[in-house]
């Protein structure tokens, strides 16, 4: 889950952008949302009143301008707008009074009015994406009106877009010093603290935002995200539900609640929340992304592909959207289209570690080890402690027979992830090949601590310790024999088959293919033949070798016509080859 971004900022800037285009309906909707989030903002009420007036909603416009007038009675422009609308509605006496007040304030050269002019210019710059000029204009406004909390908050919006987090934090702190009830400023201080890992400070800031505005959905959602990260899931769920009650159109809370429910095994309930989010806002790509992830994890890969396609259509310039679609396509064995999506993601965001990692893994699984190394090394340049990239680089070095490099990389993996049984086992394997059997034994034991049923670790420990007459050898042999019996594996064929599956799970494809093929040669027409052919066929499909995969799966079906897995594998090959031919 990700914390909510600055909804107030987006609502204001997008509302002003629509205003500039004279598209009053979306402008009003967004500015009304901004008014709910920041009820003490003069500019929001003023701009909303202006938009309502242009849309012909005179009475509603007068109410918003009156609200703006209460916040800043010295602003001549609000009196001028009120004078025009009151005259239009037949309230001539009130109109004349407002007009006189506007003229009087303008003639005085009120610094608040001058600040308002700079603020209006800055809002326009911010709405058109010119954050640098917006920041300059907000600073000019603050020179005229230095104790205006709203101006300090507005400047923080521009600084946020410029990426100047320290200056942004200073402006927010000034804003809440001047107005302790400015909820939006407390909320953003909480977000900045959460980004720095200062959870206590973030929690305090979000709670202040909620205390200032008990219906503040953004802050409720953000505090829920913080609690979820700390493992306080029940508290997080309550906050997401509160955010939904505060603003039934706030889709981020539906998404976060849906993902949380799915994580706790309540998949149907979680999916229901995501579908409500989509119903509330059919244009929210985040809701489709979350739904696609749940579908993928629950074995509905084809549905996930279509859901991620929708997310891409809504957000075509999002690298993450293309990456998610690419992963789903590869999971459906459509490697050609999956690679296209990975490549587009890399074009859109060449600095994304996740994109380079998935490209590297793609190349590794198709035995393009040079390209795989290039992408995985770029992943590590961008994110030095990316464990999966370290793991695959270690495997690539192992395939190149560069055991020293492979060993160094596996050591980095287990330093970051000591409970990774595959890394512990493969590191031990490297060490044994380097003549360091005692060290290998240590890592095989650690592999068993992480996974007591890791059969290859048991087998290797029994074999290695027997050579040194270590009495522990028999203990591991007994465990291995028991495990083999429990799994109904009684001969070398079944042993090799399991070793091959473990190697494939570890993405060690050359070893997996070699062991499975050896098992088949030894097996001949043994009872395990159908199972072995099916497993080998599925491994070929996973690595894009469709012709070989089809041959093995057809053989498996000849031996066992009721094997539904083999049938599904053949269907996946047909779908993938059809997609490639289009």
LOTORLO-659779 format. One line per field, with one value per residue (C-alpha): x negated, y negated, z negated. Coordinates in steps of 0.001 Angstrom, whole numbers, plus 500000, padded with zeros to 6 digits. Layout:
BEGIN
east [X,...]
north [Y,...]
up [Z,...]
This chain:
BEGIN
east [500000,498859,499781,502229,500616,501541,505178,505735,502912,504223,507773,506748,504349,506623,509633,507769,506606,510218,511180,508573,510137,513597,514719,516810,518343,515055,513545,516397,516226,512486,512639,515518,513298,510496,512945,513907,510226,509222,512231,510069,508572,509565,508349,510347,513627,512905,512023,514993,517309,515897,516405,519953,520764,519537,521644,524738,525106,525443,526783,524193,521480,522543,522311,518748,517686,519184,517081,513997,514931,515040,511563,510043,512317,509547,509431,511000,511526,513986,516086,516037,517239,519956,521113,521579,523464,525687,526625,527402,529696,531531,529982,528985,528353,526000,524349,523642,522203,519858,518807,517984,515953,514059,513182,512132,509862,508292,507557,505774,503236,503844,500811,503200,504723,501301,500379,503602,502609,499265,501022,503450,500533,498757,501870,502027,498355,498829,501920,499950,497022,494574,493636,490503,492369,495172,492676,491305,494773,495760,492583,493555,496975,495340,493209,496485,498240,495592,497937,500467,500508,502270,499502,496851,498857,499256,495507,495011,497099,494699,491647,493090,493293,489719,488547,487147,488337,486437,487755,491223,491116,490034,492982,495422,494071,494510,498071,499080,497324,499514,502626,502495,505808,504558,505302,503771,500413,500383,501278,498394,495972,497087,496403,492912,492161,493362,491074,488136,489094,490056,493182,493899,493660,495835,498496,498639,499007,501799,503651,503399,504827,507755,508309,508499,510877,512552,513865,510426,510329,506779,505319,507383,506178,502555,502626,504077,501153,498728,500425,500406,496654,496229,498320,501311,503716,506919,506279,505460,508721,510745,509070,509694,513357,513463,511948,514647,517356,515842,515664,517463,515744,512234,511091,507637,509232,511280,508096,506039,508835,509265,505570,505463,508442,506875,503597,505531,507147,510431,509974,513648,514223,511052,512009,515433,513808,511753,514797,516586,513587,513867,517606,517019,514275,513944,510895,508760,505803,504772,507953,507416,503775,504713,507459,505026,502549,505189,506322,502753,502027,505206,504390,506586,503790,505978,508262,505215,503940,507208,507344,503775,504575,507298,504805,502426,505216,505964,502308,500375,497300,496925,493896,495403,498610,496662,494440,497422,498984,495679,495383,498960,498354,495187,497120,499543,496539,496946,493285,493295,495895,494503,491101,492730,494322,491033,489276,491927,491634,487864,488367,490781,488693,485073,484241,486685,484928,488074,488126,484473,484855,487771,485920,482878,484977,486643,483253,481966,484905,484325,480587,479514,477030,475080,478223,479408,476185,476419,479979,479372,476228,478191,480789,478084,476590,479980,480746,477613,479522,482025,481976,483637,481198,478236,479644,480050,476627,475189,476932,475652,472101,472610,473641,470439,468412,467268,467640,465748,468138,471159,470078,469599,473067,474767,472998,474580,477970,477847,476440,479634,481938,480490,483671,483422,482965,482140,479347,477936,477962,476411,473742,472906,472749,470286,468133,467976,466841,464146,462907,464410,466571,466711,468083,470505,471876,472577,474705,476555,477511,478739,480787,482438,483158,485034,486728,486539,487774,485092,484238,481089,479587,480317,478811,475665,475142,475434,472982,470439,470446,470170,466879,465449,466891,469012,471669,474209,474213,476608,479032,479304,479512,482394,484202,483631,484912,487998,488686,488289,490659,493235,493089,493286,489982,488096,485566,483156,485737,487982,484986,483811,487339,487600,484121,485113,488252,486265,483758,486562,488088,484666,484668,481618,482903,479808,479603,483387,483465,480412,481797,485285,483914,481646,484657,486600,483709,483524,487289,488161,491760,491858,495056,493602,493115,496306,495560,491973,492945,495553,493085,490456,493064,494179,490561,490117,493290,492104,488888,490570,489505,492969,492113,490286,492984,495758,493966,493489,497048,498538,496461,497720,501331,500762,499605,502295,505236,506833,503931,505646,502370,500942,504127,503909,500249,501069,503863,501418,498993,501770,502774,499167,498361,501609,500688,497215,498596,500846]
north [500000,496407,493337,490915,488176,484578,484680,481044,479981,482054,480823,477142,477292,479474,477314,474179,475880,476717,473162,471870,474089,472795,476350,475369,478698,480545,477342,477033,480722,480528,477192,478461,481405,478966,476933,480052,480839,477267,475306,472406,471582,468182,469016,472255,470587,467611,469723,472023,469011,467661,470996,471347,467840,468658,471835,469797,471078,467600,468378,471087,468754,466007,468458,469453,465835,464938,467727,466289,462783,464002,465492,462389,459332,457022,458612,456158,458815,460830,457707,456878,460375,460250,456831,458229,461321,459441,456984,459864,461407,458100,457264,453741,452238,455042,454868,451137,451726,454457,452293,449372,451669,453023,449511,448374,451370,451076,447339,448047,450338,452943,455272,458206,457320,457053,460417,461783,460695,462493,465515,465625,465474,468236,470438,470060,470987,474029,475134,475098,477071,474160,474828,472649,469477,470381,470538,467122,465569,467128,465667,462242,462672,463561,460401,458470,460690,462680,463967,465584,469331,470156,468506,470534,473676,472656,472141,475648,477018,475524,476668,480193,480244,478931,481761,479400,481408,479493,476097,477596,478821,475365,473690,476254,475758,471979,472546,474604,472184,469396,471575,474704,475878,476003,479682,479982,478739,481235,484012,483202,482940,486462,487686,486149,487687,491103,490812,490193,493227,491065,492999,491360,487892,488961,490446,487247,485081,487201,487177,483361,483181,485402,483443,480234,481854,485080,485755,485482,488674,488087,487960,490937,492993,491946,492865,496219,496733,495926,498430,501091,500677,501142,504332,502684,504036,503847,500163,499602,501242,499014,495892,496914,497449,494029,492428,494041,492791,489282,489222,492045,490945,491352,494413,494796,495941,498602,499800,499952,501698,504181,505060,505412,507796,509876,510111,511617,514250,512418,512337,512010,509155,507431,507750,506317,503155,502763,503157,500490,498203,498814,498164,494898,493815,495910,493827,494690,496779,497633,499619,501659,502263,503579,505786,507196,508071,509992,511802,512776,514077,516166,517963,515908,514820,514210,511903,510114,509417,507745,505732,504499,503612,501319,499701,499092,497552,495133,494337,494999,493075,495062,497355,499321,499960,501404,503404,504999,505895,507360,509571,510805,511578,513571,515481,516380,517556,514659,513741,511702,509198,509313,508236,505371,504112,504393,502439,499711,499479,499056,496291,494456,494824,495813,495319,497896,500817,502947,502521,503455,506423,507862,507382,509112,512013,512281,512522,515003,517345,517334,518064,514616,514302,511326,509183,510525,509425,505952,505393,506923,504856,501719,502767,502939,499612,498042,500141,501822,504085,505482,509121,510801,509061,510225,513776,513926,512373,515081,517723,516126,516176,519815,520655,518959,521100,517939,519477,516717,514059,516306,517002,513286,512511,515340,514081,510672,512314,514201,511165,509357,512402,515128,517244,517783,521593,521585,519030,520914,524208,522820,520983,524269,525960,523327,523692,527468,527089,524719,527349,525675,528558,527497,524084,525743,527890,524763,523248,526480,526629,523029,523999,526714,524241,522130,525154,528445,530377,529131,532570,531641,530060,533224,535406,533275,533075,536837,537404,534778,535754,539451,538720,537232,540023,537519,539344,536666,538089,540850,538371,536454,539669,540844,537542,537729,541313,540410,537433,539583,542158,539520,538167,541724,541343,544631,544484,542294,541252,539634,538134,536454,535281,533519,532061,530699,529090,527501,526194,524751,523072,521533,520411,522651,523792,525540,527812,528346,529477,531703,533487,533940,535346,537738,538838,539585,541580,543725,544004,545275,546519,546417,545256,541763,541194,539167,536920,536343,535530,533068,531322,531086,529729,527056,526023,525604,523504,521281,520551,519886,523149,523895,526542,528735,528021,529106,532377,533256,532328,534368,537345,536808,536853,540037,541698,540050,538634,537202,534886,531472,529628,530925,529887,526385,526186,527056,524452,521841,522698,522327,518915,517735,518808,517251,513958,514028,514567,511484]
up [500000,500562,498495,500012,502033,501522,502499,501605,503900,506772,506257,506207,509142,511266,510396,511450,514627,515579,514665,517124,519779,518783,518032,515039,513979,513300,511875,509365,508382,507664,505848,503689,502714,501874,499747,497784,497189,496329,495133,493859,497270,498655,502136,502384,501397,503658,506713,506081,505866,509126,510903,509568,510775,514271,514209,513375,509792,508344,504849,504239,505546,503122,500190,501135,501616,498233,496713,498440,497209,493586,493907,495553,495286,496567,500037,502567,505250,503150,502437,506155,507106,504454,505721,509245,508090,505627,508343,510658,508050,507469,504087,505110,501668,500657,504062,503664,500209,501472,504427,502141,499873,502886,504131,500650,500068,503517,502980,499690,501331,498639,498359,497975,501328,502952,501455,502902,506405,506153,504678,507615,510075,508161,508227,511999,512365,510137,512052,515321,513849,513440,509815,509913,510925,508516,505631,506610,506691,503342,501810,503170,501560,498242,498362,498389,495845,493890,491173,493491,492734,496006,498030,496201,496966,500616,500924,499510,502406,504961,502983,502888,506682,506849,504572,501886,498887,496186,497359,497736,494140,492900,494619,493232,489728,490095,491319,488269,485904,487310,487511,485303,486815,490429,490992,494471,493196,490305,492761,495082,492157,491282,494825,494808,491406,492626,495667,493296,491175,488175,487269,483893,485420,488373,486087,483999,487111,488607,485291,485145,488662,487674,484450,486513,489011,487800,491336,492976,495077,496347,492845,491652,494604,494090,490412,491482,493864,491050,488712,491429,491867,488127,488158,486439,489013,486975,486279,489934,491032,488678,490062,493681,492799,491099,494207,496375,493994,494092,497878,499724,502955,501513,503454,501869,498627,500459,502194,499005,497102,499958,500038,496255,496251,499039,497107,494212,496416,496900,500654,501628,499172,500312,503951,503155,501751,504916,507136,505075,505658,509403,509288,507400,509788,512967,513928,510881,512135,508562,507993,511173,510226,506794,508276,510852,508106,506160,509294,510128,506642,506607,509852,512191,514484,517542,515524,514135,517654,518652,515436,515887,519508,518148,515776,518701,520780,517926,517237,520462,519284,516065,516032,513131,515086,518033,515676,513916,517256,518445,515369,515812,519496,518731,516065,518882,520942,523382,523277,526496,525321,521802,523099,525019,521816,519895,522644,522597,518811,519163,521730,519453,516295,516973,513283,511944,510170,510512,514289,514735,512375,514312,517598,516082,514843,518254,519977,517379,517845,521598,521129,522403,519566,520930,521197,517847,516121,517661,516405,512983,512448,513360,510769,508122,509188,508539,505433,503994,501576,504091,502917,505942,508319,506216,506264,510045,510622,508372,510486,513699,512354,511366,514938,516140,513716,511928,508478,506653,507971,507413,503834,503082,504387,502466,499312,499889,500347,497050,495211,496204,496116,493855,494028,497784,498041,501762,501324,498311,500201,503400,501414,499722,503121,504359,501263,501652,505261,504000,501567,498490,497303,493643,494637,497061,494231,492156,494933,495693,492009,492237,495305,493208,490406,492938,494568,492608,495682,498070,499399,501337,498227,496238,498950,499322,495551,495156,498019,496892,493219,494049,495864,492666,490484,488630,486539,487496,491025,490049,488488,491747,493747,491578,492015,495728,495925,493890,496115,499200,497791,496846,500373,501762,503485,503396,506182,508059,510640,508086,506330,509489,510244,506900,507221,510628,509221,506402,508919,511052,507999,507403,511083,511662,515065,516525,513477,513458,517109,516724,513647,515098,518364,516445,514393,517584,519066,515920,515630,519099,518707,514893,513072,512589,516343,516931,513950,515072,518665,517409,515058,517784,520197,517742,517165,520908,521067,518193,520081,523424,525148,526448,529051,526523,523930,526279,527063,523374,522380,525218,524059,520499,521746,523737,520511,518339,520353,517176,516302,516159,515506,518781,520597,519145,520120,523735,523752,522456,525270,527856,526422,526322,529877,531140,529455,531010,534502,534328]
